[in-house]
Amino acid sequence: MQRRWPLALGLAAGFLALQAGLQSGADVVESWRLATRWTARTGFFLLIITYSASSLVRLWPNPMTRALLRDRRWWGLGFAGCHTIHLFAFVTFFRVTGEPVPTPVLIGGGIAYILLYAMALTSNRASMKALGKNWKRLHSLGIHYLWLIFAFDYISRSFSPETWAMDLAFSAIALGALGLRIAARRKGRRV
Ligand code: HEM
């Protein structure tokens, strides 16, 4: 039996991050900027859990990692829910600032959202059966692409004087998750 609570957790955490951001800014622009940042940070942890689930069970099989893998679909949907709140936050942020969305962000982020919603809509057995090998291709491409956007964003921000320490920590988590996947793949080959 799969448990759906990670979806509820993703939505609740996303709303909390949004609310916290809106209450912390000194003015409306800063509030929406913080809401955008904090919803992205919350989603990051949900994505990393989803990205690492299969590697964790392969490297350390135990009841906890097995439960994580069993419910991975719901962790992914939790991330999709939370990142939909990020979408709402940044759309409002750009509306209140009147700034245009930078083209590279629009293209890179737009592709990410297309993949994210394609994955969310096909996260069920009927789609798995209907898509066959393409299901695996879509989900593998999607999860790696989403990981790449986070990793790229945090690594490139690590040089910013204001937030470098946190960005460096988030970069290390993203690279650590990639390390887990490589180690799990190697272990799989040896077995
Ligand atoms: C068209 C799509 C997107 C737009 C326009 C957008 C816009 C924004 C904006 C305005 C910020 C706040 C920047 C600041 O701190 O001044 C932000 C933060 C962020 N976004 Fe998005 N975003 C998009 C999609 C995504 C996607 C798909 C991901 C990840 C898969 C993502 C991850 C992040 C991250 C990591 C941050 C930084 C959070 C932090 O400071 O810790 N964004 N985004």
Residues whose N, C-alpha, C, O or C-beta is under 5 A from the ligand:
A	BS01	HEM	R33 T36 R37 A40 R41 F90 V101 V105 L106 G109 G110 A112 Y113 L146 I149 F150 D153
